């Protein structure tokens, strides 16, 4: 079954007429995602891959009863786009856009939360419920190669590694339920705990894989949650051990910054182990450990 999205989710794409958005929308449609409308101000009346385009979200929602949005707009426009979606009753908003100013991110996430909307991202690869619906880039033009239906949920701070973990699992004969890119920015709308809560309630998810990175305290919070509230096996890989020796430097994602005594891989691994999480030293071992646990 998976979480967050399924074959019935009615999706709009904000910014659908952009080059990358048009390409991504075609791939999503090919996967079976129920893309019902696009939104680009000033482009109302056009169509992309047969999907009607509207000038505003309210028009798309009114005409098609959409309940999820993929926001594919430049960073300067992202805050307004997210707020417009939330203000028009969209319950799930996925934001791949990166380099959104932090003040904009804080304001748009607070606005969405106030209206009961769940935001994934910014700087996310998206979400895929395998075999049913995909919002974002996962799997590119051939998602079936990496993603196969099955019992493992995936949560990752890296979009690229979300697909990589799925591919490793598929090669080992282990399918996936839902895979989520949490987003690589320091400020994101949903964290491990939000998704773990949903996976805990999902009868079709039997175990969860986590791809983690240095910096911040999201993994430590997840360890606390898992130790107290999560009943299913969890396998985690924490990348970037070398960053522990270079405090204050950033590598890759904006949130990968380790400061003395904060955000280290060593601390994250220790906290996970205390919570009963199966931590592996090499990411390819995620699939091996899950196969062992599911057996």
N, C-alpha and C positions, 0 to 999 in steps of 0.2 A: 504493500500500500504506500509506504513512504509518508513523509511529512511535508507540510507547507504548500505543495502544489500537486495536482494530479491532472488526469486527462480532461476533467471538467473545468479546470481553472480558466477563467476568461481574462486574457492578457491584452493590455494595451502597451504600445512602445512609444515613449515620448522621445521625439527626435528621430522618428523612423525614416525620414527622407535623407538623412545624412549618409555618406558613403558606407561607413562601417556599420551603421545601424541597419541600412538596407540589406547588406550582406548577411548580418547576423539574423535578421528577421527571416530571410529565406531559409537559413539553416534550421532555425527553430520550427518553422512551418513544416519543413521536410521531416523533422523528428516527430511531428504530431502535436506540437504545442498549439493550443487553441488561441491563436492571435486574432483578436476580433477587430482591432482598430489601431491606428497610429495617430499621433498628435504632433503637429508642427505648426506653430503660429504662422499664418500667411499662406499655408499650403493646403488649406481645407478644400476638399473636392478632388484632390489627386488620389492616387492609389499606389501602393508598393506591393508587388507580388500578389495583386488582387485584394490587398487589405485596404479598406477605405481610410483616408486621412482626414482629420478634423483640426480646426484651429485651436480648440481648447479641450481640456480633459472633461469638463462638464458635458460637452456635446457627445464625446465618445462613451461616457458612462450612461448618459441618458438614452443613447441609441442602442447600446450593446450590453448593458448591465455588467460591465467589467468589474473584476474584483482584485486584479493584480496589475502592477505596472513595472516595466523595465525602463529605467531612466538612462537614456543614451544621449546626453547633451554635454556641451562644454562645461568646465568647472565653474565658470562665472555665472552660468544659468542654472546650475544644479539645485541650489537652495530653492529658487522659485518653483522649479519643476516638482521637487519633492513636496513642497508645501501645497502646490496646486492639486497634486494627486491625493494627499491626505485630506485636504479640505473638501474633496469631492467623493469621499467615502471609500477610496481604495484601501484595502486592508493589508496588502503586502506590496512593498515598494523595494525593488532591487536596484542598487546604484553602483554600476561598474566604474563610473567616472572617478578618476584620481586627481590629486592636487587641488582638491576643494579647500579653500581657506578654512582654517580651524573654526573661526567664529561662525562662518556660514554653516559648517557641519554641526556645531553645537545648536545653533538656532533651528535648523531644519529638523534635527532629530528630536529636539524638545517639542516642536510644533507637532510632529507626527505622533509622538507618544501621547500628547495631550488629546489627540483625536482617535486614539486607539489603533493606529497603524503600526505594523511591524516593518522596520527597515533593515535590509541586509546590505552591508557596505557602509560607507563608500569604499572604492577600490576593491571590489569583489569580482570574482569570476562568475558568480551567480549561484544558481541552485538547479539541481536536476533530480527529479524523481524518475528513476530509471525505467525506460519503456513507456513513460506516460507524458512527461512534460519537461521542458528545459527553458529556463530564463537565463540567458547569458551565453558564455563561450564554450562551456565544457564539452570536450570531444571534438570541437571544430566541425568540419564538414562530414566527419565519419564517427559520431559518438558511439555507435554500436561496436566499434573496434575495442574501445576501452571500457565501456559501461555495459554490464549485463545484470539483469534483475536478480536479486538475492537478499540475504539477511543482514548485511553490514551497512551501517550508516557511517558517513565520513564527514568530519568537520576539519577544516584547514584554514590557516591564516594565509596560505598561498593558493592563488587560483591555479597556477600551473601544476603544483604538487597535488591538488585535488584529483586532477585527471591522472597523474602519474600513480598515485596510490590506487585508484580504481583499476588502472591497467595492470598493476602488479597483482591485485586480487583476482582479476579476471583470468590472468595467466595461471593462477593457482586453482582455478575452478571455483572461485568464491564470488558470488554476485553481490550487488549493492542495492539498498533500498532507496535512500536519498543521500546525495552528496552536496555539501554546502561550502562555498568559499566565504569565510567570515569577513574577509577584508583585511588589507595590510596596513591601514592607517591607524594612528594612535586612538582616534575617536571613531567608533563604529556603532551602528544602531543595535546590533545583536551580538552576543558573545557566546562562548562555549555553553555556558549554563542555560541560556535560553533554548538552545537547540537540544541539549541533553535532556531537558525537561520534556520536550516533544518526543524524542526517541524513547524515553522511558515509557511513555504511554502508547507507543506504536507496537502492536503485537507482532508485526512482520519484521521488526528490527531486533535481531538476537544479540548483536554486539556492535561496538562502535570503535572506529579508528580515528585518532587525532594526529594531525600534523601541526607541530608547534614550533615557535621561534623564540629567540631571546627578546628581552625587552618587555616592559609593562608587567602587570600582575594578573593577566587574564587566565594564565595556566594555573597559578596558585589558587585563584578563586574557583576554577574548575575542579581542582583537587579537593577543596573543601566540600564542594557540592557532591562530587562522586562519593566521597567517603561517608557522607551523611544520607544521601538521597537516591543514589543510582544503583540498581540491582543487576545490571547486565555487564558482561566483560568489556573492559576498555583497554585497547592497546594504543600506546602513544610513542611517537618519535619526536624528540626535541632537537631541531637542527641548530647549527651554528655554535658549537662548543668553543671554537676559537675566539668568538666575540667576548667571552668572559675575560680574556687577557688584554682587551683593548677597550677599557671603559670610556664612555663618552663618544665613541665612534658609531656611525650608522652604516649598516650594510643592507642593501636591498630595500625592503619596505621601510616606510617612515617610522614605524613603531619599533623597529629593531635597534634600540638604543639601550645599552647596558650601563648603568651607573654603579659606583661602588656600593655593594650591599643590596642592590635592587635589580631585578630582572635577569639574573644570571641563569644560564642553563643548569648549572649545578644545583641551584636552589629549586628550580622547577622540577627537575628529575627527582630530587629528594622528596618533595611534597607529593608528587604523583605516587611514588612507591609507598609512602606512608598511607595513602588513601586506597591502596590495593590495585592501582593501575599497573598493567604490564608494560614496562618501559623497555624499548629495544634500542640497541646502540647503533644499528644501521637501518636505514629506512626500508630496505628490501626485506628486512626481517618482520615487518608489520604483517605481511601476508602469511608468512610461515607461522607466526605466533597465533594469528587468528584461525588458521586452519586447524592448529592443535586445539585451541579452545572450543571451536565449534564441533569438533569431532566428538 
